[in-house]
C-alpha cells in the first residue's frame, strides 16, 4: 500500500509553510489614525465600523488587504481618517 501524502494534485496544491511563528509587530495608532471594530460587512470591500471615539463610520478595505487578509465581524482594525469631498 502506498504511503499517504507522497504526490498527486491535491497534495501539491497545499500552501508551503515554515511554521516559524513569524508575526508582524503590532502597529500603534499615530496622528490621523483610529482604532475601530467591524460591525458589518457591506460588500464591495466596504465595512461598517464603530470607532473608539464613539463615531460610526464606513470604511473601505484597500485592494492588497482585500486579497490577502481576512477581515471578519468583530475584528479590531486600525483605520486612517481622511476628509471626504463630495
N, C-alpha and C positions, 0 to 999 in steps of 0.2 A: 504494500500500500504506500503511495507517495506521501511525503511529508507535506504538511499544510503550510501555505504561505511562501512557496518557492517561486511562483510565477503566475501568469495569467493576467488578463486585462484588469480585473478588479483589484488585484494586489498592486499593480503598477500605478494605479490612479491615485493612491494614497499620498498625503502630504508628507514630505520629509521633515522630521522634527529632530532637534537635538536634545530637547527636554533639559536644557541647561539652566532653566529658570531665569533667563534674561528678561527683565522687565524694564520698562521705561520709568524714569524718575517722575514723581508726581509734580505737576506744574501748578504753582500757586498763582492766584489772580494778581494782575497788575492794573494800572490805570486803564480805564476803558473796557474792563472785563468784569464779569459777574458769574457767580455760581447759580445754577438753575436745576430744577427737577423736571423731567419729562412727564407731562400729564397724558398726552395723547399723540399718536402718530397720525398725521393728517394726510399723508400720501404725497407723492411727488417730491420727496426729500424734505418735507416740512414737518415741524413738530410744534405742539402747544407746550409752552414752558411756564413754570411758576418760579420766578426768581426769588432769591433770598432777601431782596429789598421789597418784598410783597407787591410786586408788579407782575401781571400776567402778560407774557409776550409770545409771539410766534417766531420760531427760529427756522433757519434754513441750514440743512446739513450740506457741507461742501462736498464736491464731487469725489475727492480721494477718500474721504471718510465714508461716503455712501457705499463705495465698493468694497472697502476693506474692514471697516469697523461696524459691528452690530450694535445699534442703539435701541434699547427697549424702554417700555413704560417704567417709570420709577427710577431710572438711572439719573445720576448726578452728573451734569456736564458743565464745562467751562465755556461761556459764550462771550463773544466780542460785541460790545454795544456800538451801534452805528446810527447815524442820523438818516432819517427817511425823507426823501424828496419826491412828492407825487408828480 
